[in-house]
Amino acid sequence: MKVPEIEFIPLRNAVSSDTTTILDVLVKIVPPGPEANIQRPALNLGLVIDRSGSMQGKKILYARQAACYAVEQLLPTDRVSVTIYDDQVETLVASTLAKKKTQITRQIERIQARNATALHAGWVEGGVQVSQYFAPEQLNRVILLSDGLANQGETNPDVIASDVKGLAQRDVSTTTMGVGDDYNEDLLEAMANSGDGNYYYIESSEQLPEIFQMELQGLMATFGRNVTLGIEPQGEVVLVDVFNDLELTHQGQFKLPNLVLGNPFVVVVRLKVPAVAGEQQADLCQFSLAWDGNEQEEHLQQQAMLQLPVLAKAKLEELPFNPEVQRQVALMMSARAKQEAVQRVDQGEYEIASQLINDTRQQLLRAPQSPLIEQEAQSLVELDADLKARRLRQYRKRSHYESHQYQKSMRQSS
């Protein structure tokens, strides 16, 4: 059976025998490639679509197209339901096997924009539809699309996120898609984080079919679910930092996204390693990956020990820094800086936020360059322009989404 590999890329390929070493390490989780002959899990999807008045025009048109695309990709053994909401909730298509796709897509093409936004109630009904036909060997997911604020029924973000987390604990995950600049990004990101799903900021409704395609491809290539990573420093080694924004389980393990065929996930850690005297090689940290496979009650594990040679300080300093590690740390620090800048903006401290963005950009420019580093530096320029022009809604959404992408997605630094 093919299993993910755990690969290590340290900042330097050794630690010191006579002084403390601060060591940044990329822990790369590498699932099998997409060519692996692994049967995908059956899908049990609940599509939940905002049809409030602000969705009129191109937004509702592209939402219909995207939902129809999703239905067309399903196998006859997959299930799908379609829930629409404004100030009222309607189950347009009750959960059904995806055998009669034309009938389902005809119902979707009837969707028209109308009134207010009962987001929570719409999500609840989508969750009910998925839960009615829940099976642990399936991939059970609600996909919520909205362009507005929750202004009808339950609107408290903490309550909504708590409900989403409760459903996720029963293995029904939630992905959220925010369209335009008027939705509540704090709410939709919190729902995705609590729901073990993905979060997307869709600036233009024309992107909707592409985003749905990305989401469906990830679901169909899912190799492992309920993924956790245990990190156990050895001896006197200290785990100083995990740069990714990852939730901890009750057992102290880090929750990771689903394992997707062909998509590595990188966790960036910083270790403090005291002087290692009298050894030629040191065991520094053990990493334990655990996940649920696609077969029923299949719980799997993989372990790897980070081991590095021990050198005298003078010899260690002759070793080059790994540019991939430097780039990835720079990107993670940029993501953190964006989050801090948003907090400053929320407090009205615009100049401090702007300075933070510009300082971060200068740090990026000092890192080894790559297309992704250059793209991130340009993104900071654009964010600062949004801030100076007081385009605050767009600024917040872009900052949230870009930070989310670097810290919780599969993106690489090279």
VOPAGU-2260 file (C-alpha; in pm, 1 decimal, decimal comma):
REM VOPAGU-2260
SITE   aa  ch    i         X         Y         Z
SITE  MET   A    0       0,0       0,0       0,0
SITE  LYS   A    1     129,5     344,6     -88,7
SITE  VAL   A    2     165,5     587,0     203,2
SITE  PRO   A    3     274,1     951,9     233,8
SITE  GLU   A    4     640,8    1023,2     282,6
SITE  ILE   A    5     778,5    1263,6     542,8
SITE  GLU   A    6    1073,6    1460,6     409,7
SITE  PHE   A    7    1294,7    1709,0     595,7
SITE  ILE   A    8    1467,4    2015,4     455,0
SITE  PRO   A    9    1673,9    2190,8     727,4
SITE  LEU   A   10    1811,2    2543,0     703,7
SITE  ARG   A   11    2157,8    2387,0     737,9
SITE  ASN   A   12    2241,6    2018,8     713,1
SITE  ALA   A   13    2402,9    1993,7    1057,4
SITE  VAL   A   14    2389,7    2119,5    1416,5
SITE  SER   A   15    2666,0    2250,2    1640,7
SITE  SER   A   16    2867,3    2047,4    1892,1
SITE  ASP   A   17    2969,8    2348,9    2099,8
SITE  THR   A   18    2690,4    2607,8    2084,2
SITE  THR   A   19    2312,5    2630,5    2057,8
SITE  THR   A   20    2167,5    2598,2    1705,6
SITE  ILE   A   21    1844,0    2769,1    1601,3
SITE  LEU   A   22    1722,7    2547,1    1320,6
SITE  ASP   A   23    1435,0    2612,6    1080,7
SITE  VAL   A   24    1307,1    2297,1     912,2
SITE  LEU   A   25    1056,5    2230,0     636,0
SITE  VAL   A   26     860,0    1916,2     716,6
SITE  LYS   A   27     716,1    1811,1     382,9
SITE  ILE   A   28     425,6    1566,4     379,2
SITE  VAL   A   29     429,7    1406,3      33,7
SITE  PRO   A   30     125,6    1194,0     -63,4
SITE  PRO   A   31     149,3     951,8    -356,2
SITE  GLY   A   32     131,5    1107,1    -702,9
SITE  PRO   A   33    -192,6    1148,4    -897,3
SITE  GLU   A   34    -100,6     849,0   -1111,9
SITE  ALA   A   35    -132,9     618,9    -808,0
SITE  ASN   A   36    -402,4     359,2    -864,5
SITE  ILE   A   37    -605,3     451,9    -556,3
SITE  GLN   A   38    -984,5     444,6    -561,8
SITE  ARG   A   39   -1130,6     777,4    -455,7
SITE  PRO   A   40   -1396,0     790,1    -184,3
SITE  ALA   A   41   -1757,2     838,7    -282,4
SITE  LEU   A   42   -1868,3    1201,0    -241,7
SITE  ASN   A   43   -2168,3    1316,5     -40,1
SITE  LEU   A   44   -2200,9    1688,1    -121,3
SITE  GLY   A   45   -2439,4    1955,8      -5,0
SITE  LEU   A   46   -2428,6    2266,6    -227,3
SITE  VAL   A   47   -2562,2    2571,4     -39,6
SITE  ILE   A   48   -2610,8    2878,2    -260,5
SITE  ASP   A   49   -2690,6    3236,3    -159,0
SITE  ARG   A   50   -2974,6    3377,2    -370,5
SITE  SER   A   51   -3018,6    3704,7    -180,8
SITE  GLY   A   52   -3084,5    4022,4    -378,8
SITE  SER   A   53   -2717,5    4120,1    -402,9
SITE  MET   A   54   -2650,3    3803,2    -605,7
SITE  GLN   A   55   -2841,2    3944,7    -903,7
SITE  GLY   A   56   -2678,4    3956,0   -1246,9
SITE  LYS   A   57   -2344,5    3788,7   -1313,1
SITE  LYS   A   58   -2302,5    3650,4    -960,5
SITE  ILE   A   59   -2608,4    3426,0    -972,1
SITE  LEU   A   60   -2533,1    3333,9   -1334,7
SITE  TYR   A   61   -2182,6    3212,8   -1252,3
SITE  ALA   A   62   -2301,8    3048,2    -930,0
SITE  ARG   A   63   -2547,4    2841,7   -1134,7
SITE  GLN   A   64   -2276,2    2753,5   -1386,3
SITE  ALA   A   65   -2037,5    2649,2   -1109,7
SITE  ALA   A   66   -2298,0    2433,9    -934,8
SITE  CYS   A   67   -2391,9    2266,6   -1263,8
SITE  TYR   A   68   -2022,9    2199,9   -1330,1
SITE  ALA   A   69   -1992,5    2034,1    -988,1
SITE  VAL   A   70   -2289,7    1807,5   -1058,9
SITE  GLU   A   71   -2152,4    1707,7   -1400,2
SITE  GLN   A   72   -1825,1    1587,7   -1242,7
SITE  LEU   A   73   -1994,1    1344,0   -1004,2
SITE  LEU   A   74   -2014,4     969,5   -1046,4
SITE  PRO   A   75   -2349,8     789,1   -1026,8
SITE  THR   A   76   -2240,1     654,0    -687,2
SITE  ASP   A   77   -2191,1    1007,5    -547,5
SITE  ARG   A   78   -2465,7    1197,2    -367,6
SITE  VAL   A   79   -2556,7    1566,0    -403,5
SITE  SER   A   80   -2814,8    1805,6    -262,8
SITE  VAL   A   81   -2880,9    2171,3    -348,7
SITE  THR   A   82   -3003,5    2420,0     -87,2
SITE  ILE   A   83   -3076,6    2784,6    -168,7
SITE  TYR   A   84   -3136,0    3064,6      78,6
SITE  ASP   A   85   -3226,6    3429,8     108,2
SITE  ASP   A   86   -3448,6    3523,2     404,4
SITE  GLN   A   87   -3599,0    3177,3     359,4
SITE  VAL   A   88   -3439,2    2838,9     300,0
SITE  GLU   A   89   -3545,3    2601,5      25,0
SITE  THR   A   90   -3418,0    2253,2     -50,0
SITE  LEU   A   91   -3408,7    2272,7    -427,0
SITE  VAL   A   92   -3273,8    1919,1    -468,8
SITE  ALA   A   93   -3297,4    1678,2    -175,2
SITE  SER   A   94   -2994,6    1453,2    -133,8
SITE  THR   A   95   -2990,5    1208,4    -422,6
SITE  LEU   A   96   -2752,5     985,8    -612,2
SITE  ALA   A   97   -2600,7    1172,3    -908,3
SITE  LYS   A   98   -2763,5     946,3   -1166,8
SITE  LYS   A   99   -3006,8    1189,7   -1329,6
SITE  LYS   A  100   -2773,9    1487,2   -1371,0
SITE  THR   A  101   -2990,5    1666,7   -1627,7
SITE  GLN   A  102   -3282,9    1683,0   -1386,0
SITE  ILE   A  103   -3056,4    1821,3   -1113,6
SITE  THR   A  104   -2895,0    2086,8   -1333,0
SITE  ARG   A  105   -3236,0    2199,1   -1463,1
SITE  GLN   A  106   -3335,2    2273,2   -1104,0
SITE  ILE   A  107   -3012,0    2468,0   -1048,7
SITE  GLU   A  108   -3071,5    2676,7   -1362,4
SITE  ARG   A  109   -3400,3    2797,6   -1208,2
SITE  ILE   A  110   -3225,1    2978,2    -921,4
SITE  GLN   A  111   -3299,4    3353,0    -912,9
SITE  ALA   A  112   -3176,1    3620,9    -670,4
SITE  ARG   A  113   -3431,5    3756,5    -419,8
SITE  ASN   A  114   -3416,9    3890,4     -60,6
SITE  ALA   A  115   -3203,8    3889,9     260,5
SITE  THR   A  116   -2933,0    3645,0     378,5
SITE  ALA   A  117   -3021,3    3362,2     621,5
SITE  LEU   A  118   -2672,1    3215,7     590,2
SITE  HIS   A  119   -2677,6    3001,7     903,6
SITE  ALA   A  120   -3016,0    2847,5     826,9
SITE  GLY   A  121   -2905,6    2770,2     471,4
SITE  TRP   A  122   -2589,4    2602,7     596,9
SITE  VAL   A  123   -2788,2    2403,3     855,6
SITE  GLU   A  124   -3020,3    2265,8     587,0
SITE  GLY   A  125   -2721,9    2176,0     368,6
SITE  GLY   A  126   -2571,0    1994,0     665,7
SITE  VAL   A  127   -2898,1    1809,2     728,2
SITE  GLN   A  128   -2908,7    1691,9     367,4
SITE  VAL   A  129   -2553,7    1556,8     386,0
SITE  SER   A  130   -2603,8    1403,2     731,7
SITE  GLN   A  131   -2914,0    1209,1     628,1
SITE  TYR   A  132   -2699,0     990,6     404,3
SITE  PHE   A  133   -2376,5    1007,6     601,1
SITE  ALA   A  134   -2136,0     717,1     565,6
SITE  PRO   A  135   -1786,9     719,8     720,3
SITE  GLU   A  136   -1622,3     582,7     405,5
SITE  GLN   A  137   -1763,9     872,7     200,6
SITE  LEU   A  138   -1624,3    1224,1     184,3
SITE  ASN   A  139   -1912,2    1425,1     334,4
SITE  ARG   A  140   -1896,5    1799,7     267,7
SITE  VAL   A  141   -2113,4    2111,8     265,2
SITE  ILE   A  142   -2002,7    2378,9      14,3
SITE  LEU   A  143   -2143,6    2721,3     107,0
SITE  LEU   A  144   -2138,5    3014,2    -135,4
SITE  SER   A  145   -2227,6    3367,7     -21,8
SITE  ASP   A  146   -2168,3    3727,6    -125,3
SITE  GLY   A  147   -2314,5    3898,5     180,6
SITE  LEU   A  148   -2345,9    3926,7     555,7
SITE  ALA   A  149   -2549,3    3689,7     770,1
SITE  ASN   A  150   -2840,1    3924,2     852,3
SITE  GLN   A  151   -3130,6    3685,2     906,1
SITE  GLY   A  152   -3173,9    3427,3    1184,2
SITE  GLU   A  153   -2856,1    3331,4    1370,6
SITE  THR   A  154   -2585,5    3589,2    1293,5
SITE  ASN   A  155   -2334,3    3544,6    1580,1
SITE  PRO   A  156   -2005,1    3427,4    1419,0
SITE  ASP   A  157   -1896,9    3235,9    1731,0
SITE  VAL   A  158   -2223,5    3042,1    1746,5
SITE  ILE   A  159   -2215,4    2965,5    1374,1
SITE  ALA   A  160   -1850,1    2852,9    1384,3
SITE  SER   A  161   -1928,5    2634,9    1687,0
SITE  ASP   A  162   -2213,7    2467,2    1499,7
SITE  VAL   A  163   -1985,0    2408,3    1200,9
SITE  LYS   A  164   -1721,5    2254,5    1427,5
SITE  GLY   A  165   -1981,3    2024,6    1580,4
SITE  LEU   A  166   -2076,4    1897,7    1236,0
SITE  ALA   A  167   -1708,9    1852,3    1143,3
SITE  GLN   A  168   -1659,6    1639,3    1454,3
SITE  ARG   A  169   -1920,8    1407,8    1301,9
SITE  ASP   A  170   -1710,0    1394,7     982,0
SITE  VAL   A  171   -1917,6    1638,2     774,9
SITE  SER   A  172   -1678,5    1913,8     664,4
SITE  THR   A  173   -1759,4    2264,2     536,6
SITE  THR   A  174   -1598,4    2467,5     257,8
SITE  THR   A  175   -1690,2    2836,5     223,1
SITE  MET   A  176   -1670,6    3062,2     -81,2
SITE  GLY   A  177   -1703,9    3439,1     -44,1
SITE  VAL   A  178   -1789,3    3637,1    -356,9
SITE  GLY   A  179   -1709,3    4008,2    -394,5
SITE  ASP   A  180   -1625,7    4256,7    -119,4
SITE  ASP   A  181   -1942,5    4260,2      92,3
SITE  TYR   A  182   -1937,4    3925,8     274,2
SITE  ASN   A  183   -1803,3    3871,6     626,4
SITE  GLU   A  184   -1455,2    3725,7     578,3
SITE  ASP   A  185   -1406,4    3663,6     951,3
SITE  LEU   A  186   -1718,8    3446,6     952,9
SITE  LEU   A  187   -1651,3    3250,0     633,8
SITE  GLU   A  188   -1286,8    3184,1     721,2
SITE  ALA   A  189   -1385,4    3077,3    1074,1
SITE  MET   A  190   -1648,0    2842,5     930,0
SITE  ALA   A  191   -1393,7    2681,4     696,4
SITE  ASN   A  192   -1133,5    2650,1     972,0
SITE  SER   A  193   -1385,3    2504,6    1217,4
SITE  GLY   A  194   -1530,7    2284,3     945,5
SITE  ASP   A  195   -1206,7    2120,9     823,5
SITE  GLY   A  196   -1276,1    2255,5     474,3
SITE  ASN   A  197   -1135,3    2519,5     241,6
SITE  TYR   A  198   -1191,8    2894,0     229,2
SITE  TYR   A  199   -1194,9    3092,1     -96,4
SITE  TYR   A  200   -1209,9    3466,5    -160,6
SITE  ILE   A  201   -1355,2    3515,4    -507,9
SITE  GLU   A  202   -1297,0    3874,7    -616,8
SITE  SER   A  203   -1489,6    3836,3    -942,7
SITE  SER   A  204   -1787,7    3610,3   -1003,3
SITE  GLU   A  205   -1623,4    3496,8   -1328,2
SITE  GLN   A  206   -1382,1    3295,0   -1109,5
SITE  LEU   A  207   -1660,2    3078,0    -966,1
SITE  PRO   A  208   -1642,8    2788,3   -1215,4
SITE  GLU   A  209   -1263,2    2774,3   -1176,3
SITE  ILE   A  210   -1289,7    2769,8    -795,2
SITE  PHE   A  211   -1553,9    2497,5    -799,5
SITE  GLN   A  212   -1327,7    2297,0   -1030,3
SITE  MET   A  213   -1037,2    2337,5    -787,1
SITE  GLU   A  214   -1252,3    2228,0    -492,9
SITE  LEU   A  215   -1394,3    1924,6    -673,8
SITE  GLN   A  216   -1053,3    1813,3    -800,5
SITE  GLY   A  217    -917,3    1827,2    -445,7
SITE  LEU   A  218   -1209,6    1625,5    -313,0
SITE  MET   A  219   -1180,6    1363,5    -584,9
SITE  ALA   A  220    -806,9    1322,5    -520,1
SITE  THR   A  221    -844,6    1293,4    -142,4
SITE  PHE   A  222    -615,5    1022,9      -7,3
SITE  GLY   A  223    -646,8    1074,2     369,2
SITE  ARG   A  224    -875,4    1256,4     611,7
SITE  ASN   A  225    -865,0    1361,2     978,7
SITE  VAL   A  226    -492,4    1419,6     937,2
SITE  THR   A  227    -275,3    1505,7    1237,7
SITE  LEU   A  228      95,3    1562,8    1293,5
SITE  GLY   A  229     262,1    1491,4    1625,2
SITE  ILE   A  230     591,5    1670,9    1694,4
SITE  GLU   A  231     817,0    1524,3    1966,2
SITE  PRO   A  232    1150,6    1701,5    2027,3
SITE  GLN   A  233    1417,1    1464,1    2153,4
SITE  GLY   A  234    1623,6    1517,6    2468,0
SITE  GLU   A  235    1682,5    1887,3    2538,3
SITE  VAL   A  236    1566,8    2004,6    2194,1
SITE  VAL   A  237    1287,0    2265,4    2215,5
SITE  LEU   A  238    1010,3    2330,1    1962,2
SITE  VAL   A  239    1025,1    2710,6    1944,1
SITE  ASP   A  240     763,9    2775,6    1675,4
SITE  VAL   A  241     531,0    2622,6    1419,2
SITE  PHE   A  242     489,1    2892,9    1155,3
SITE  ASN   A  243     171,0    2750,2    1004,8
SITE  ASP   A  244    -158,0    2854,5    1162,7
SITE  LEU   A  245    -268,9    2506,5    1271,3
SITE  GLU   A  246    -523,8    2402,9    1531,2
SITE  LEU   A  247    -419,9    2165,3    1809,2
SITE  THR   A  248    -613,9    1851,2    1897,2
SITE  HIS   A  249    -690,8    1765,1    2259,9
SITE  GLN   A  250    -393,6    1527,4    2245,7
SITE  GLY   A  251    -157,1    1809,2    2144,4
SITE  GLN   A  252    -121,1    1710,3    1779,6
SITE  PHE   A  253    -147,6    1957,0    1491,6
SITE  LYS   A  254    -447,0    1923,9    1260,2
SITE  LEU   A  255    -352,2    1921,5     890,8
SITE  PRO   A  256    -567,0    1949,6     577,3
SITE  ASN   A  257    -678,6    1637,8     392,7
SITE  LEU   A  258    -403,4    1449,1     212,6
SITE  VAL   A  259    -451,9    1502,2    -161,7
SITE  LEU   A  260    -278,6    1290,9    -425,7
SITE  GLY   A  261       9,6    1481,3    -583,7
SITE  ASN   A  262     -14,6    1778,8    -343,8
SITE  PRO   A  263     260,1    1806,9     -79,1
SITE  PHE   A  264     188,5    2003,0     237,4
SITE  VAL   A  265     469,5    2185,5     416,1
SITE  VAL   A  266     484,8    2247,0     790,2
SITE  VAL   A  267     753,9    2497,6     890,1
SITE  VAL   A  268     904,9    2453,4    1236,6
SITE  ARG   A  269    1180,5    2620,5    1436,1
SITE  LEU   A  270    1385,7    2412,8    1678,4
SITE  LYS   A  271    1631,0    2520,2    1948,0
SITE  VAL   A  272    1904,8    2258,9    1966,1
SITE  PRO   A  273    2153,1    2280,7    2255,5
SITE  ALA   A  274    2517,2    2192,3    2193,4
SITE  VAL   A  275    2548,8    1823,3    2108,5
SITE  ALA   A  276    2880,3    1704,9    2251,4
SITE  GLY   A  277    3041,1    1369,1    2182,1
SITE  GLU   A  278    2806,1    1263,8    1901,5
SITE  GLN   A  279    2856,8    1237,4    1526,7
SITE  GLN   A  280    2483,4    1241,6    1454,4
SITE  ALA   A  281    2189,7    1360,8    1662,0
SITE  ASP   A  282    1824,2    1256,4    1679,5
SITE  LEU   A  283    1649,5    1593,2    1699,6
SITE  CYS   A  284    1275,5    1548,3    1660,7
SITE  GLN   A  285    1026,9    1274,1    1578,0
SITE  PHE   A  286     727,2    1349,3    1356,4
SITE  SER   A  287     421,0    1122,6    1361,8
SITE  LEU   A  288     165,9    1153,9    1082,7
SITE  ALA   A  289    -177,2     993,9    1134,7
SITE  TRP   A  290    -475,6     985,3     901,3
SITE  ASP   A  291    -793,1     800,3     811,9
SITE  GLY   A  292    -777,0     619,7     479,9
SITE  ASN   A  293   -1057,9     579,5     230,0
SITE  GLU   A  294   -1150,8     232,5     352,9
SITE  GLN   A  295   -1396,7     207,9     642,8
SITE  GLU   A  296   -1227,7     219,4     986,3
SITE  GLU   A  297    -884,8     248,5     823,8
SITE  HIS   A  298    -658,0     450,5    1057,7
SITE  LEU   A  299    -296,4     474,8     945,0
SITE  GLN   A  300      31,0     617,4    1076,9
SITE  GLN   A  301     375,4     707,7     948,2
SITE  GLN   A  302     673,9     821,4    1154,9
SITE  ALA   A  303    1007,1     981,1    1074,0
SITE  MET   A  304    1298,9    1101,1    1284,5
SITE  LEU   A  305    1488,3    1419,6    1198,0
SITE  GLN   A  306    1856,7    1329,0    1224,3
SITE  LEU   A  307    2146,6    1559,7    1141,1
SITE  PRO   A  308    2527,5    1541,1    1160,5
SITE  VAL   A  309    2704,7    1722,7    1444,1
SITE  LEU   A  310    2984,4    1966,2    1355,4
SITE  ALA   A  311    3199,8    2217,1    1539,0
SITE  LYS   A  312    3062,0    2571,0    1514,5
SITE  ALA   A  313    3335,1    2682,5    1272,6
SITE  LYS   A  314    3259,2    2393,3    1038,2
SITE  LEU   A  315    2884,4    2444,8    1069,9
SITE  GLU   A  316    2913,6    2808,5     965,5
SITE  GLU   A  317    3084,3    2701,1     643,4
SITE  LEU   A  318    2765,0    2522,7     536,3
SITE  PRO   A  319    2527,8    2721,7     313,4
SITE  PHE   A  320    2173,6    2814,3     410,4
SITE  ASN   A  321    1904,4    2632,9     215,5
SITE  PRO   A  322    1724,6    2894,2       0,7
SITE  GLU   A  323    1397,1    2699,6      -6,7
SITE  VAL   A  324    1379,5    2712,3     372,9
SITE  GLN   A  325    1461,4    3083,8     375,4
SITE  ARG   A  326    1187,0    3153,2     121,8
SITE  GLN   A  327     923,3    2949,2     301,5
SITE  VAL   A  328     997,2    3113,9     636,8
SITE  ALA   A  329     979,1    3457,0     471,1
SITE  LEU   A  330     637,9    3374,0     322,0
SITE  MET   A  331     506,9    3248,0     654,6
SITE  MET   A  332     630,3    3560,5     832,0
SITE  SER   A  333     460,1    3770,2     564,8
SITE  ALA   A  334     133,7    3586,2     630,4
SITE  ARG   A  335     165,2    3662,1    1001,7
SITE  ALA   A  336     243,1    4026,1     931,4
SITE  LYS   A  337     -72,9    4057,2     720,1
SITE  GLN   A  338    -279,5    3922,7    1006,7
SITE  GLU   A  339    -121,0    4168,4    1249,0
SITE  ALA   A  340    -172,9    4455,1    1003,3
SITE  VAL   A  341    -544,7    4369,9     979,6
SITE  GLN   A  342    -567,7    4390,9    1358,8
SITE  ARG   A  343    -399,7    4733,9    1347,5
SITE  VAL   A  344    -643,9    4850,3    1080,0
SITE  ASP   A  345    -937,9    4731,1    1288,6
SITE  GLN   A  346    -804,6    4953,8    1569,6
SITE  GLY   A  347    -773,3    5250,9    1332,6
SITE  GLU   A  348    -390,8    5239,2    1336,6
SITE  TYR   A  349    -350,6    5278,8     960,7
SITE  GLU   A  350       1,8    5420,5     960,6
SITE  ILE   A  351     133,6    5140,6    1181,3
SITE  ALA   A  352     -32,3    4884,2     954,0
SITE  SER   A  353     120,5    5046,9     646,5
SITE  GLN   A  354     466,7    5050,3     803,9
SITE  LEU   A  355     430,4    4684,7     897,8
SITE  ILE   A  356     338,9    4593,3     540,2
SITE  ASN   A  357     633,8    4785,3     395,9
SITE  ASP   A  358     881,9    4643,0     649,0
SITE  THR   A  359     761,4    4293,7     560,9
SITE  ARG   A  360     808,3    4363,4     192,3
SITE  GLN   A  361    1168,0    4470,2     254,0
SITE  GLN   A  362    1230,9    4145,7     442,8
SITE  LEU   A  363    1087,6    3949,2     151,2
SITE  LEU   A  364    1316,1    4125,9     -92,7
SITE  ARG   A  365    1615,8    4016,7     116,9
SITE  ALA   A  366    1512,7    3650,4      88,8
SITE  PRO   A  367    1634,1    3436,0    -203,7
SITE  GLN   A  368    1411,5    3534,6    -492,1
SITE  SER   A  369    1158,4    3314,7    -670,8
SITE  PRO   A  370     838,5    3382,1    -868,5
SITE  LEU   A  371     628,1    3323,7    -557,1
SITE  ILE   A  372     841,2    3559,1    -345,4
SITE  GLU   A  373     811,1    3825,2    -616,4
SITE  GLN   A  374     435,1    3767,9    -633,3
SITE  GLU   A  375     405,1    3806,0    -256,3
SITE  ALA   A  376     612,1    4126,0    -258,6
SITE  GLN   A  377     384,9    4270,4    -529,0
SITE  SER   A  378      80,6    4164,4    -328,7
SITE  LEU   A  379     209,0    4368,9     -34,5
SITE  VAL   A  380     244,5    4672,8    -262,6
SITE  GLU   A  381    -117,9    4630,1    -371,1
SITE  LEU   A  382    -238,8    4580,3     -14,4
SITE  ASP   A  383     -64,2    4899,3      94,5
SITE  ALA   A  384    -228,2    5083,8    -196,0
SITE  ASP   A  385    -569,6    4952,8     -85,4
SITE  LEU   A  386    -494,5    5066,5     267,9
SITE  LYS   A  387    -380,6    5414,7     167,3
SITE  ALA   A  388    -692,2    5454,3     -50,6
SITE  ARG   A  389    -902,8    5327,2     243,6
SITE  ARG   A  390   -1045,2    5040,6      37,6
SITE  LEU   A  391   -1071,0    4859,0     366,2
SITE  ARG   A  392   -1321,1    4587,0     276,6
SITE  GLN   A  393   -1106,8    4471,3     -14,8
SITE  TYR   A  394    -791,9    4509,7     195,6
SITE  ARG   A  395    -926,3    4288,2     477,0
SITE  LYS   A  396   -1048,5    4016,3     243,2
SITE  ARG   A  397    -725,9    3994,8      46,1
SITE  SER   A  398    -514,8    3993,6     363,6
SITE  HIS   A  399    -723,9    3721,0     525,5
SITE  TYR   A  400    -730,7    3503,4     216,6
SITE  GLU   A  401    -362,8    3534,0     127,0
SITE  SER   A  402    -256,9    3457,1     485,2
SITE  HIS   A  403    -489,4    3157,8     484,9
SITE  GLN   A  404    -342,2    3031,5     157,1
SITE  TYR   A  405      18,8    3039,1     275,9
SITE  GLN   A  406     -40,6    2898,6     621,4
SITE  LYS   A  407    -301,2    2631,9     547,2
SITE  SER   A  408    -277,4    2541,7     181,2
SITE  MET   A  409     -43,4    2330,4     -30,2
SITE  ARG   A  410     147,5    2622,9    -182,4
SITE  GLN   A  411     523,1    2591,6    -219,0
SITE  SER   A  412     787,2    2863,9    -202,8
SITE  SER   A  413     983,5    2772,6    -512,9
